[in-house]
Amino acid sequence: MLQKVDFATPKTLLTYEELQAYDPESESWQKQFARRYTHHSQLDGVLNHIENVNETVYSKFAIAVTPYMAKLMDRDDPNCPIRLQYLPTFHEETKPGFATMLDQLGEEGDTVPGTSIVHRYPRRVLFLVSNTCATLCRFCTRKRMVSQPKGSVHKDEIERSIDYIANNKNIEDVLLSGGDPLTFTDERLDEILGAIRTRAPHVRFLRMGSRMVVQLPTRVTPELCAVLEKHRVQMVNIHINHHKEITPLLRSRVKMLQKAGIMLGLQTVCLKGVNDSVEVMRELFMQTIEMGVRPYYVYSTDMVEGAHHFIVPHRRMLELYEGLRGWISGPAVPTFIVDGLGGLGKLPIIPSYVREEALADGSGTTVKCRNYKGMTVEMPGLGQDFSLPTTSN
Ligand code: SF4
């Protein structure tokens, strides 16, 4: 039986005591979705020390927290790394000393008119299919559409987007994102993915970004996995920012996706107060790789309105990277990224371990190498070109 989201289900919010006894596997993901807390006052008592933020916060970005996520939050610690990600604070009401933008990545400029396709790179497209998420992150880069919809992504817009992919034979990589594509029913996902696979056989890599796997793990069901497997979705990128988000339930649903042959990757946003510590990052990435999920990107926080207090300075991001490379398993070390303003694209943040320098006598160059412990060695051979002669004479 295919599922339909029952948004009409009467909202019954769980009290603290009910939440303690609550088993997220006891009801459908749709019912849990309908039980989300959507105002800070609703969480008062469920959690202590709730900030009474100004209502203007809601005009910029709504609040939504699933019971599952609320249960993971520390009741008494306002600095709990999960609370910080989802509960608004007075910081959102303050103005930073620089301009913040709602479309700082310039996605609207690269959107194909009449569609929800962002076509920035030659052979791949971002297909924004939904503008809803299970739980809303205060630092969201797409605040302009997630929770502040100009109207949800319309069915016709999705159809035109699929037309665009079908008609552009050079597109070989399609990333479904949003919002969260998994807020759709299995039935709707089946239609969209099926249309891409049938009408665009030139698409070689079909992937999806979803934080719902983490925020509402029961969304991952055998029925969903069957749909993803049927349409050969090769990769799902999940989004975790702190190892407290990794639970036995999440692990079991990740395993379910893996059994359906889906590769899993991790993306993380570098957030002040949440994970800007070497110890937290090491633990997060090692727990992730233990699950068989490959850490892919750590993004710097985008300069979106109401998120400036999360920004970790570039120099600190370099230090964090240096605290990983060499210190934990190589495959557990993700690439650190800044998304360039105005649509410049993803740019790696990489400390300099290998540097080419001119020799003092002007005869050429040498290469100076530094390892993760700070030991250095000079490799003059790497500064030379040992090209072989083109003839034997
Ligand atoms: S899950 Fe992603 S798209 Fe949704 S609110 Fe969080 S950051 Fe934004």
Boltz pocket constraint, residues with backbone or C-beta under 6 A from the ligand:
constraints:
  - pocket:
      binder: B
      contacts: [[A, 132], [A, 133], [A, 135], [A, 136], [A, 137], [A, 139], [A, 140], [A, 141], [A, 142], [A, 146], [A, 178], [A, 179], [A, 180], [A, 211], [A, 212]]
      max_distance: 6.0
